[in-house]
Amino acid sequence: VLRIPLDKPSIAGWVAQNKETANIASVKDDARWFGRAAEGDYVPTSMICAPVLSRDGSKTLGVIQVLDKRDEKTGKLVAFDQNDEKVLRLLAGHTRLFMDPDVEQ
């Protein structure tokens, strides 16, 4: 788990503030990328990011970020597709169950 301040530009911060999924084929070319990963100098090629929202969608509880999808056959880095977006949004919805204080355990 990384904590990223929302007052600094970042893709995860944009996703948290806008409550929208971001699917980025070329991270280094995206204006929201601030030039380095939270840890070290690693620059991902592709990224998909989805917000974890409260039950009513009014609050962002967190962001799930996945980096650098690889083609199963070739092993080459490829862009995430719409199916990946659906799966990540589903995962974010399930993650909410563990993070939302309004959900009874």
Backbone as XML, in Angstrom:
<?xml version="1.0"?>
<chain id="A" units="angstrom">
  <residue number="1" name="VAL">
    <atom name="N" x="0.847" y="-1.181" z="0.000"/>
    <atom name="CA" x="0.000" y="0.000" z="0.000"/>
    <atom name="C" x="0.888" y="1.238" z="0.000"/>
  </residue>
  <residue number="2" name="LEU">
    <atom name="N" x="0.636" y="2.105" z="-0.951"/>
    <atom name="CA" x="1.346" y="3.383" z="-1.022"/>
    <atom name="C" x="0.355" y="4.500" z="-0.745"/>
  </residue>
  <residue number="3" name="ARG">
    <atom name="N" x="0.780" y="5.457" z="0.012"/>
    <atom name="CA" x="-0.045" y="6.652" z="0.230"/>
    <atom name="C" x="0.502" y="7.758" z="-0.646"/>
  </residue>
  <residue number="4" name="ILE">
    <atom name="N" x="-0.374" y="8.293" z="-1.486"/>
    <atom name="CA" x="0.020" y="9.338" z="-2.422"/>
    <atom name="C" x="-0.772" y="10.595" z="-2.093"/>
  </residue>
  <residue number="5" name="PRO">
    <atom name="N" x="-0.084" y="11.686" z="-1.801"/>
    <atom name="CA" x="-0.804" y="12.923" z="-1.486"/>
    <atom name="C" x="-1.585" y="13.441" z="-2.692"/>
  </residue>
  <residue number="6" name="LEU">
    <atom name="N" x="-2.801" y="13.889" z="-2.449"/>
    <atom name="CA" x="-3.643" y="14.372" z="-3.543"/>
    <atom name="C" x="-3.273" y="15.773" z="-3.999"/>
  </residue>
  <residue number="7" name="ASP">
    <atom name="N" x="-2.417" y="16.464" z="-3.237"/>
    <atom name="CA" x="-2.041" y="17.819" z="-3.631"/>
    <atom name="C" x="-0.894" y="17.828" z="-4.652"/>
  </residue>
  <residue number="8" name="LYS">
    <atom name="N" x="-0.327" y="16.647" z="-4.962"/>
    <atom name="CA" x="0.712" y="16.546" z="-5.982"/>
    <atom name="C" x="0.114" y="15.866" z="-7.211"/>
  </residue>
  <residue number="9" name="PRO">
    <atom name="N" x="0.495" y="16.308" z="-8.404"/>
    <atom name="CA" x="-0.084" y="15.693" z="-9.602"/>
    <atom name="C" x="0.337" y="14.234" z="-9.741"/>
  </residue>
  <residue number="10" name="SER">
    <atom name="N" x="-0.638" y="13.390" z="-10.008"/>
    <atom name="CA" x="-0.369" y="11.973" z="-10.249"/>
    <atom name="C" x="-1.598" y="11.363" z="-10.909"/>
  </residue>
  <residue number="11" name="ILE">
    <atom name="N" x="-1.395" y="10.242" z="-11.547"/>
    <atom name="CA" x="-2.512" y="9.553" z="-12.184"/>
    <atom name="C" x="-3.448" y="9.006" z="-11.115"/>
  </residue>
  <residue number="12" name="ALA">
    <atom name="N" x="-2.903" y="8.401" z="-10.075"/>
    <atom name="CA" x="-3.746" y="7.882" z="-8.997"/>
    <atom name="C" x="-4.530" y="9.007" z="-8.322"/>
  </residue>
  <residue number="13" name="GLY">
    <atom name="N" x="-3.893" y="10.148" z="-8.131"/>
    <atom name="CA" x="-4.578" y="11.296" z="-7.546"/>
    <atom name="C" x="-5.707" y="11.787" z="-8.430"/>
  </residue>
  <residue number="14" name="TRP">
    <atom name="N" x="-5.483" y="11.802" z="-9.751"/>
    <atom name="CA" x="-6.527" y="12.206" z="-10.693"/>
    <atom name="C" x="-7.713" y="11.252" z="-10.616"/>
  </residue>
  <residue number="15" name="VAL">
    <atom name="N" x="-7.419" y="9.945" z="-10.564"/>
    <atom name="CA" x="-8.473" y="8.933" z="-10.469"/>
    <atom name="C" x="-9.262" y="9.118" z="-9.176"/>
  </residue>
  <residue number="16" name="ALA">
    <atom name="N" x="-8.564" y="9.346" z="-8.081"/>
    <atom name="CA" x="-9.235" y="9.552" z="-6.789"/>
    <atom name="C" x="-10.137" y="10.780" z="-6.817"/>
  </residue>
  <residue number="17" name="GLN">
    <atom name="N" x="-9.648" y="11.869" z="-7.357"/>
    <atom name="CA" x="-10.415" y="13.115" z="-7.370"/>
    <atom name="C" x="-11.571" y="13.083" z="-8.356"/>
  </residue>
  <residue number="18" name="ASN">
    <atom name="N" x="-11.389" y="12.446" z="-9.504"/>
    <atom name="CA" x="-12.420" y="12.434" z="-10.544"/>
    <atom name="C" x="-13.358" y="11.227" z="-10.472"/>
  </residue>
  <residue number="19" name="LYS">
    <atom name="N" x="-12.996" y="10.248" z="-9.621"/>
    <atom name="CA" x="-13.806" y="9.038" z="-9.452"/>
    <atom name="C" x="-14.046" y="8.319" z="-10.790"/>
  </residue>
  <residue number="20" name="GLU">
    <atom name="N" x="-13.003" y="8.289" z="-11.616"/>
    <atom name="CA" x="-13.075" y="7.648" z="-12.926"/>
    <atom name="C" x="-11.891" y="6.715" z="-13.122"/>
  </residue>
  <residue number="21" name="THR">
    <atom name="N" x="-12.094" y="5.691" z="-13.928"/>
    <atom name="CA" x="-11.015" y="4.789" z="-14.288"/>
    <atom name="C" x="-10.123" y="5.459" z="-15.330"/>
  </residue>
  <residue number="22" name="ALA">
    <atom name="N" x="-8.827" y="5.247" z="-15.226"/>
    <atom name="CA" x="-7.867" y="5.741" z="-16.224"/>
    <atom name="C" x="-7.156" y="4.533" z="-16.826"/>
  </residue>
  <residue number="23" name="ASN">
    <atom name="N" x="-7.212" y="4.419" z="-18.136"/>
    <atom name="CA" x="-6.545" y="3.348" z="-18.860"/>
    <atom name="C" x="-5.537" y="4.014" z="-19.789"/>
  </residue>
  <residue number="24" name="ILE">
    <atom name="N" x="-4.260" y="3.849" z="-19.490"/>
    <atom name="CA" x="-3.216" y="4.601" z="-20.178"/>
    <atom name="C" x="-2.266" y="3.647" z="-20.890"/>
  </residue>
  <residue number="25" name="ALA">
    <atom name="N" x="-2.203" y="3.764" z="-22.209"/>
    <atom name="CA" x="-1.338" y="2.888" z="-23.010"/>
    <atom name="C" x="0.128" y="3.306" z="-22.932"/>
  </residue>
  <residue number="26" name="SER">
    <atom name="N" x="0.377" y="4.611" z="-22.797"/>
    <atom name="CA" x="1.750" y="5.120" z="-22.739"/>
    <atom name="C" x="1.864" y="6.109" z="-21.578"/>
  </residue>
  <residue number="27" name="VAL">
    <atom name="N" x="2.276" y="5.604" z="-20.440"/>
    <atom name="CA" x="2.326" y="6.414" z="-19.219"/>
    <atom name="C" x="3.205" y="7.648" z="-19.377"/>
  </residue>
  <residue number="28" name="LYS">
    <atom name="N" x="4.370" y="7.494" z="-19.966"/>
    <atom name="CA" x="5.307" y="8.628" z="-20.071"/>
    <atom name="C" x="4.756" y="9.774" z="-20.907"/>
  </residue>
  <residue number="29" name="ASP">
    <atom name="N" x="3.763" y="9.481" z="-21.761"/>
    <atom name="CA" x="3.166" y="10.518" z="-22.601"/>
    <atom name="C" x="1.909" y="11.140" z="-21.990"/>
  </residue>
  <residue number="30" name="ASP">
    <atom name="N" x="1.516" y="10.672" z="-20.824"/>
    <atom name="CA" x="0.300" y="11.174" z="-20.180"/>
    <atom name="C" x="0.638" y="12.397" z="-19.321"/>
  </residue>
  <residue number="31" name="ALA">
    <atom name="N" x="-0.117" y="13.463" z="-19.479"/>
    <atom name="CA" x="0.153" y="14.719" z="-18.763"/>
    <atom name="C" x="0.035" y="14.566" z="-17.250"/>
  </residue>
  <residue number="32" name="ARG">
    <atom name="N" x="-0.696" y="13.565" z="-16.788"/>
    <atom name="CA" x="-0.873" y="13.370" z="-15.340"/>
    <atom name="C" x="0.313" y="12.655" z="-14.695"/>
  </residue>
  <residue number="33" name="TRP">
    <atom name="N" x="1.191" y="12.083" z="-15.497"/>
    <atom name="CA" x="2.377" y="11.381" z="-14.976"/>
    <atom name="C" x="3.399" y="12.412" z="-14.535"/>
  </residue>
  <residue number="34" name="PHE">
    <atom name="N" x="3.889" y="12.277" z="-13.298"/>
    <atom name="CA" x="4.819" y="13.283" z="-12.796"/>
    <atom name="C" x="6.273" y="12.864" z="-12.875"/>
  </residue>
  <residue number="35" name="GLY">
    <atom name="N" x="6.569" y="11.824" z="-13.646"/>
    <atom name="CA" x="7.951" y="11.546" z="-13.975"/>
    <atom name="C" x="8.651" y="10.445" z="-13.231"/>
  </residue>
  <residue number="36" name="ARG">
    <atom name="N" x="8.045" y="9.914" z="-12.191"/>
    <atom name="CA" x="8.684" y="8.794" z="-11.501"/>
    <atom name="C" x="7.640" y="8.050" z="-10.686"/>
  </residue>
  <residue number="37" name="ALA">
    <atom name="N" x="7.932" y="6.808" z="-10.394"/>
    <atom name="CA" x="7.059" y="6.023" z="-9.529"/>
    <atom name="C" x="7.281" y="6.466" z="-8.082"/>
  </residue>
  <residue number="38" name="ALA">
    <atom name="N" x="6.387" y="6.077" z="-7.222"/>
    <atom name="CA" x="6.506" y="6.462" z="-5.815"/>
    <atom name="C" x="7.783" y="5.895" z="-5.194"/>
  </residue>
  <residue number="39" name="GLU">
    <atom name="N" x="8.229" y="4.774" z="-5.702"/>
    <atom name="CA" x="9.443" y="4.145" z="-5.197"/>
    <atom name="C" x="10.454" y="4.018" z="-6.332"/>
  </residue>
  <residue number="40" name="GLY">
    <atom name="N" x="11.504" y="4.801" z="-6.320"/>
    <atom name="CA" x="12.568" y="4.664" z="-7.307"/>
    <atom name="C" x="12.299" y="5.379" z="-8.614"/>
  </residue>
  <residue number="41" name="ASP">
    <atom name="N" x="13.066" y="4.992" z="-9.636"/>
    <atom name="CA" x="13.008" y="5.659" z="-10.932"/>
    <atom name="C" x="12.267" y="4.849" z="-11.986"/>
  </residue>
  <residue number="42" name="TYR">
    <atom name="N" x="11.589" y="3.805" z="-11.586"/>
    <atom name="CA" x="10.868" y="2.946" z="-12.530"/>
    <atom name="C" x="9.761" y="3.733" z="-13.229"/>
  </residue>
  <residue number="43" name="VAL">
    <atom name="N" x="9.679" y="3.618" z="-14.554"/>
    <atom name="CA" x="8.605" y="4.245" z="-15.327"/>
    <atom name="C" x="7.837" y="3.133" z="-16.036"/>
  </residue>
  <residue number="44" name="PRO">
    <atom name="N" x="6.588" y="2.919" z="-15.658"/>
    <atom name="CA" x="5.804" y="1.876" z="-16.320"/>
    <atom name="C" x="5.471" y="2.272" z="-17.753"/>
  </residue>
  <residue number="45" name="THR">
    <atom name="N" x="5.169" y="1.269" z="-18.559"/>
    <atom name="CA" x="4.752" y="1.512" z="-19.936"/>
    <atom name="C" x="3.247" y="1.761" z="-19.993"/>
  </residue>
  <residue number="46" name="SER">
    <atom name="N" x="2.467" y="0.815" z="-19.479"/>
    <atom name="CA" x="1.012" y="0.946" z="-19.473"/>
    <atom name="C" x="0.502" y="0.889" z="-18.037"/>
  </residue>
  <residue number="47" name="MET">
    <atom name="N" x="-0.683" y="1.454" z="-17.839"/>
    <atom name="CA" x="-1.247" y="1.518" z="-16.493"/>
    <atom name="C" x="-2.768" y="1.562" z="-16.596"/>
  </residue>
  <residue number="48" name="ILE">
    <atom name="N" x="-3.395" y="0.917" z="-15.631"/>
    <atom name="CA" x="-4.831" y="1.044" z="-15.483"/>
    <atom name="C" x="-5.089" y="1.314" z="-13.999"/>
  </residue>
  <residue number="49" name="CYS">
    <atom name="N" x="-5.974" y="2.243" z="-13.734"/>
    <atom name="CA" x="-6.224" y="2.717" z="-12.380"/>
    <atom name="C" x="-7.727" y="2.861" z="-12.188"/>
  </residue>
  <residue number="50" name="ALA">
    <atom name="N" x="-8.254" y="2.372" z="-11.073"/>
    <atom name="CA" x="-9.687" y="2.508" z="-10.800"/>
    <atom name="C" x="-9.897" y="2.960" z="-9.357"/>
  </residue>
  <residue number="51" name="PRO">
    <atom name="N" x="-10.896" y="3.805" z="-9.144"/>
    <atom name="CA" x="-11.182" y="4.246" z="-7.783"/>
    <atom name="C" x="-11.955" y="3.180" z="-7.007"/>
  </residue>
  <residue number="52" name="VAL">
    <atom name="N" x="-11.708" y="3.124" z="-5.708"/>
    <atom name="CA" x="-12.520" y="2.325" z="-4.797"/>
    <atom name="C" x="-13.459" y="3.328" z="-4.132"/>
  </residue>
  <residue number="53" name="LEU">
    <atom name="N" x="-14.747" y="3.236" z="-4.467"/>
    <atom name="CA" x="-15.713" y="4.226" z="-4.016"/>
    <atom name="C" x="-16.590" y="3.685" z="-2.897"/>
  </residue>
  <residue number="54" name="SER">
    <atom name="N" x="-17.071" y="4.595" z="-2.047"/>
    <atom name="CA" x="-18.024" y="4.224" z="-1.007"/>
    <atom name="C" x="-19.306" y="3.703" z="-1.662"/>
  </residue>
  <residue number="55" name="ARG">
    <atom name="N" x="-20.147" y="3.077" z="-0.877"/>
    <atom name="CA" x="-21.370" y="2.465" z="-1.409"/>
    <atom name="C" x="-22.184" y="3.444" z="-2.253"/>
  </residue>
  <residue number="56" name="ASP">
    <atom name="N" x="-22.321" y="4.674" z="-1.774"/>
    <atom name="CA" x="-23.123" y="5.657" z="-2.506"/>
    <atom name="C" x="-22.311" y="6.420" z="-3.555"/>
  </residue>
  <residue number="57" name="GLY">
    <atom name="N" x="-21.019" y="6.122" z="-3.670"/>
    <atom name="CA" x="-20.172" y="6.751" z="-4.674"/>
    <atom name="C" x="-19.722" y="8.156" z="-4.340"/>
  </residue>
  <residue number="58" name="SER">
    <atom name="N" x="-20.020" y="8.627" z="-3.140"/>
    <atom name="CA" x="-19.695" y="10.008" z="-2.786"/>
    <atom name="C" x="-18.254" y="10.201" z="-2.325"/>
  </residue>
  <residue number="59" name="LYS">
    <atom name="N" x="-17.609" y="9.123" z="-1.845"/>
    <atom name="CA" x="-16.242" y="9.236" z="-1.327"/>
    <atom name="C" x="-15.335" y="8.240" z="-2.027"/>
  </residue>
  <residue number="60" name="THR">
    <atom name="N" x="-14.100" y="8.673" z="-2.271"/>
    <atom name="CA" x="-13.079" y="7.760" z="-2.771"/>
    <atom name="C" x="-12.351" y="7.192" z="-1.563"/>
  </residue>
  <residue number="61" name="LEU">
    <atom name="N" x="-12.388" y="5.881" z="-1.431"/>
    <atom name="CA" x="-11.740" y="5.207" z="-0.305"/>
    <atom name="C" x="-10.301" y="4.822" z="-0.632"/>
  </residue>
  <residue number="62" name="GLY">
    <atom name="N" x="-10.009" y="4.702" z="-1.906"/>
    <atom name="CA" x="-8.671" y="4.315" z="-2.336"/>
    <atom name="C" x="-8.624" y="4.197" z="-3.850"/>
  </residue>
  <residue number="63" name="VAL">
    <atom name="N" x="-7.489" y="3.774" z="-4.353"/>
    <atom name="CA" x="-7.292" y="3.585" z="-5.791"/>
    <atom name="C" x="-6.517" y="2.285" z="-5.984"/>
  </residue>
  <residue number="64" name="ILE">
    <atom name="N" x="-6.947" y="1.498" z="-6.962"/>
    <atom name="CA" x="-6.207" y="0.295" z="-7.342"/>
    <atom name="C" x="-5.503" y="0.603" z="-8.661"/>
  </residue>
  <residue number="65" name="GLN">
    <atom name="N" x="-4.215" y="0.304" z="-8.701"/>
    <atom name="CA" x="-3.405" y="0.612" z="-9.873"/>
    <atom name="C" x="-2.668" y="-0.655" z="-10.305"/>
  </residue>
  <residue number="66" name="VAL">
    <atom name="N" x="-2.740" y="-0.963" z="-11.586"/>
    <atom name="CA" x="-2.050" y="-2.122" z="-12.150"/>
    <atom name="C" x="-1.133" y="-1.612" z="-13.263"/>
  </residue>
  <residue number="67" name="LEU">
    <atom name="N" x="0.089" y="-2.120" z="-13.282"/>
    <atom name="CA" x="1.098" y="-1.642" z="-14.232"/>
    <atom name="C" x="1.523" y="-2.738" z="-15.195"/>
  </residue>
  <residue number="68" name="ASP">
    <atom name="N" x="1.817" y="-2.330" z="-16.412"/>
    <atom name="CA" x="2.542" y="-3.130" z="-17.393"/>
    <atom name="C" x="1.952" y="-4.517" z="-17.661"/>
  </residue>
  <residue number="69" name="LYS">
    <atom name="N" x="0.853" y="-4.523" z="-18.395"/>
    <atom name="CA" x="0.249" y="-5.783" z="-18.832"/>
    <atom name="C" x="1.182" y="-6.455" z="-19.846"/>
  </residue>
  <residue number="70" name="ARG">
    <atom name="N" x="1.286" y="-7.763" z="-19.730"/>
    <atom name="CA" x="2.106" y="-8.534" z="-20.672"/>
    <atom name="C" x="1.222" y="-9.470" z="-21.485"/>
  </residue>
  <residue number="71" name="ASP">
    <atom name="N" x="1.523" y="-9.570" z="-22.765"/>
    <atom name="CA" x="0.836" y="-10.511" z="-23.632"/>
    <atom name="C" x="1.206" y="-11.923" z="-23.187"/>
  </residue>
  <residue number="72" name="GLU">
    <atom name="N" x="0.205" y="-12.767" z="-23.034"/>
    <atom name="CA" x="0.445" y="-14.126" z="-22.537"/>
    <atom name="C" x="1.332" y="-14.953" z="-23.468"/>
  </residue>
  <residue number="73" name="LYS">
    <atom name="N" x="1.207" y="-14.735" z="-24.761"/>
    <atom name="CA" x="1.958" y="-15.549" z="-25.726"/>
    <atom name="C" x="3.358" y="-15.017" z="-25.977"/>
  </residue>
  <residue number="74" name="THR">
    <atom name="N" x="3.488" y="-13.711" z="-26.133"/>
    <atom name="CA" x="4.784" y="-13.141" z="-26.517"/>
    <atom name="C" x="5.590" y="-12.618" z="-25.331"/>
  </residue>
  <residue number="75" name="GLY">
    <atom name="N" x="4.906" y="-12.316" z="-24.233"/>
    <atom name="CA" x="5.592" y="-11.739" z="-23.085"/>
    <atom name="C" x="5.882" y="-10.260" z="-23.227"/>
  </residue>
  <residue number="76" name="LYS">
    <atom name="N" x="5.465" y="-9.663" z="-24.356"/>
    <atom name="CA" x="5.708" y="-8.237" z="-24.591"/>
    <atom name="C" x="4.688" y="-7.388" z="-23.833"/>
  </residue>
  <residue number="77" name="LEU">
    <atom name="N" x="5.126" y="-6.184" z="-23.474"/>
    <atom name="CA" x="4.228" y="-5.248" z="-22.807"/>
    <atom name="C" x="3.178" y="-4.759" z="-23.796"/>
  </residue>
  <residue number="78" name="VAL">
    <atom name="N" x="1.925" y="-4.749" z="-23.358"/>
    <atom name="CA" x="0.812" y="-4.308" z="-24.199"/>
    <atom name="C" x="-0.104" y="-3.397" z="-23.386"/>
  </residue>
  <residue number="79" name="ALA">
    <atom name="N" x="-0.998" y="-2.713" z="-24.072"/>
    <atom name="CA" x="-1.965" y="-1.847" z="-23.403"/>
    <atom name="C" x="-3.079" y="-2.682" z="-22.772"/>
  </residue>
  <residue number="80" name="PHE">
    <atom name="N" x="-3.657" y="-2.160" z="-21.713"/>
    <atom name="CA" x="-4.821" y="-2.782" z="-21.105"/>
    <atom name="C" x="-6.031" y="-2.539" z="-22.009"/>
  </residue>
  <residue number="81" name="ASP">
    <atom name="N" x="-7.005" y="-3.455" z="-21.987"/>
    <atom name="CA" x="-8.178" y="-3.303" z="-22.837"/>
    <atom name="C" x="-9.445" y="-3.088" z="-21.996"/>
  </residue>
  <residue number="82" name="GLN">
    <atom name="N" x="-10.594" y="-3.004" z="-22.675"/>
    <atom name="CA" x="-11.852" y="-2.741" z="-21.979"/>
    <atom name="C" x="-12.215" y="-3.863" z="-21.015"/>
  </residue>
  <residue number="83" name="ASN">
    <atom name="N" x="-11.856" y="-5.085" z="-21.354"/>
    <atom name="CA" x="-12.116" y="-6.194" z="-20.442"/>
    <atom name="C" x="-11.323" y="-6.024" z="-19.148"/>
  </residue>
  <residue number="84" name="ASP">
    <atom name="N" x="-10.079" y="-5.578" z="-19.269"/>
    <atom name="CA" x="-9.264" y="-5.314" z="-18.081"/>
    <atom name="C" x="-9.920" y="-4.240" z="-17.215"/>
  </residue>
  <residue number="85" name="GLU">
    <atom name="N" x="-10.497" y="-3.214" z="-17.853"/>
    <atom name="CA" x="-11.193" y="-2.157" z="-17.111"/>
    <atom name="C" x="-12.361" y="-2.734" z="-16.325"/>
  </residue>
  <residue number="86" name="LYS">
    <atom name="N" x="-13.140" y="-3.596" z="-16.971"/>
    <atom name="CA" x="-14.293" y="-4.211" z="-16.299"/>
    <atom name="C" x="-13.850" y="-5.030" z="-15.087"/>
  </residue>
  <residue number="87" name="VAL">
    <atom name="N" x="-12.803" y="-5.820" z="-15.273"/>
    <atom name="CA" x="-12.300" y="-6.657" z="-14.186"/>
    <atom name="C" x="-11.789" y="-5.794" z="-13.031"/>
  </residue>
  <residue number="88" name="LEU">
    <atom name="N" x="-11.071" y="-4.721" z="-13.342"/>
    <atom name="CA" x="-10.536" y="-3.861" z="-12.292"/>
    <atom name="C" x="-11.657" y="-3.132" z="-11.545"/>
  </residue>
  <residue number="89" name="ARG">
    <atom name="N" x="-12.683" y="-2.682" z="-12.275"/>
    <atom name="CA" x="-13.821" y="-2.039" z="-11.601"/>
    <atom name="C" x="-14.541" y="-3.035" z="-10.689"/>
  </residue>
  <residue number="90" name="LEU">
    <atom name="N" x="-14.665" y="-4.283" z="-11.128"/>
    <atom name="CA" x="-15.273" y="-5.324" z="-10.297"/>
    <atom name="C" x="-14.443" y="-5.558" z="-9.039"/>
  </residue>
  <residue number="91" name="LEU">
    <atom name="N" x="-13.133" y="-5.636" z="-9.201"/>
    <atom name="CA" x="-12.235" y="-5.802" z="-8.062"/>
    <atom name="C" x="-12.341" y="-4.614" z="-7.095"/>
  </residue>
  <residue number="92" name="ALA">
    <atom name="N" x="-12.422" y="-3.410" z="-7.657"/>
    <atom name="CA" x="-12.556" y="-2.214" z="-6.816"/>
    <atom name="C" x="-13.857" y="-2.253" z="-6.031"/>
  </residue>
  <residue number="93" name="GLY">
    <atom name="N" x="-14.929" y="-2.723" z="-6.662"/>
    <atom name="CA" x="-16.208" y="-2.843" z="-5.962"/>
    <atom name="C" x="-16.137" y="-3.836" z="-4.817"/>
  </residue>
  <residue number="94" name="HIS">
    <atom name="N" x="-15.452" y="-4.937" z="-5.030"/>
    <atom name="CA" x="-15.292" y="-5.929" z="-3.954"/>
    <atom name="C" x="-14.374" y="-5.409" z="-2.856"/>
  </residue>
  <residue number="95" name="THR">
    <atom name="N" x="-13.350" y="-4.672" z="-3.243"/>
    <atom name="CA" x="-12.421" y="-4.103" z="-2.264"/>
    <atom name="C" x="-13.153" y="-3.142" z="-1.331"/>
  </residue>
  <residue number="96" name="ARG">
    <atom name="N" x="-14.131" y="-2.424" z="-1.880"/>
    <atom name="CA" x="-14.925" y="-1.496" z="-1.073"/>
    <atom name="C" x="-15.528" y="-2.183" z="0.140"/>
  </residue>
  <residue number="97" name="LEU">
    <atom name="N" x="-15.920" y="-3.439" z="-0.007"/>
    <atom name="CA" x="-16.551" y="-4.162" z="1.093"/>
    <atom name="C" x="-15.648" y="-4.235" z="2.320"/>
  </residue>
  <residue number="98" name="PHE">
    <atom name="N" x="-14.333" y="-4.191" z="2.106"/>
    <atom name="CA" x="-13.388" y="-4.280" z="3.207"/>
    <atom name="C" x="-12.923" y="-2.917" z="3.697"/>
  </residue>
  <residue number="99" name="MET">
    <atom name="N" x="-13.167" y="-1.880" z="2.902"/>
    <atom name="CA" x="-12.657" y="-0.556" z="3.244"/>
    <atom name="C" x="-13.725" y="0.431" z="3.709"/>
  </residue>
  <residue number="100" name="ASP">
    <atom name="N" x="-14.972" y="0.198" z="3.308"/>
    <atom name="CA" x="-16.035" y="1.153" z="3.593"/>
    <atom name="C" x="-16.551" y="0.978" z="5.014"/>
  </residue>
  <residue number="101" name="PRO">
    <atom name="N" x="-16.419" y="2.006" z="5.852"/>
    <atom name="CA" x="-16.890" y="1.889" z="7.233"/>
    <atom name="C" x="-18.404" y="1.746" z="7.328"/>
  </residue>
  <residue number="102" name="ASP">
    <atom name="N" x="-19.145" y="2.044" z="6.255"/>
    <atom name="CA" x="-20.592" y="1.938" z="6.265"/>
    <atom name="C" x="-21.085" y="0.531" z="5.952"/>
  </residue>
  <residue number="103" name="VAL">
    <atom name="N" x="-20.165" y="-0.378" z="5.591"/>
    <atom name="CA" x="-20.531" y="-1.756" z="5.289"/>
    <atom name="C" x="-20.322" y="-2.605" z="6.531"/>
  </residue>
  <residue number="104" name="GLU">
    <atom name="N" x="-21.387" y="-3.304" z="6.950"/>
    <atom name="CA" x="-21.267" y="-4.162" z="8.119"/>
    <atom name="C" x="-20.489" y="-5.415" z="7.757"/>
  </residue>
  <residue number="105" name="GLN">
    <atom name="N" x="-19.569" y="-5.798" z="8.601"/>
    <atom name="CA" x="-18.740" y="-6.977" z="8.357"/>
    <atom name="C" x="-19.401" y="-8.216" z="8.907"/>
  </residue>
</chain>
